[in-house]
Amino acid sequence: SHTGSFLLATAITSLRAGDLTTANQLAKRAHQASPKDGRAVLLYAQTERQLGRTEQALEILSARTSDPDFPVSLGIELSGLQASQGHVREAQVLLAQLRRRAPLNPSVHYNFALTQRTTGEHRAALSSLERAIELSGGHYKAHLARIDSLVRLGRLQEASDGLERLRKLSPPAALLAEATQILESVR
């Protein structure tokens, strides 16, 4: 609806201005006006999370992702919240479903890899990370996680090669420093 779109745009403006409370209220109203609009659902859930209301954010996302046609971005957000609350297996189930629905989405593969790393499945995570990198060569965080998994598996030469590959992409300095520190911590 036009009302929902207007409320959503105003919520985004409020968020950019640093007014999280107003952004949350407007996002809630946008969600009520257009409950199927994935952007409104996502912004409402994100502002709830930022306000420290993680359970409410989980409920908002869970309600929308119960529909078979929910947007992939909502599933990614929900899986991240699930994993952060210790529900890693639930997040993996959701992400496995998303991998079937959106096999070319690098964020799905990256987030699936994060859950695999959380459960210590570094070999399996490498496959997911490599797929995320293949789909989006500039996915800096996937490169970083890949380097870390390679180090944890004792594959230091591959990790070193991965660091050189990351350097060529000109990532943010802080991320490159973190990758370098991971590799130097075992030398």
GIFEN-V77622 format. One record per run of one state. SS is the DSSP state (hx for helix, st for strand, lp for the rest). FROM is the first residue (numbers start at 1). TO is the last residue. If there is no record, write none. Layout:
ss	from	to
SS	FROM	TO
SS	FROM	TO
//
This chain:
ss	from	to
lp	1	1
hx	2	16
lp	17	19
hx	20	33
lp	34	37
hx	38	50
lp	51	53
hx	54	65
lp	66	71
hx	72	84
lp	85	87
hx	88	101
lp	102	105
hx	106	118
lp	119	121
hx	122	135
lp	136	139
hx	140	152
lp	153	155
hx	156	168
lp	169	172
hx	173	184
lp	185	187
//
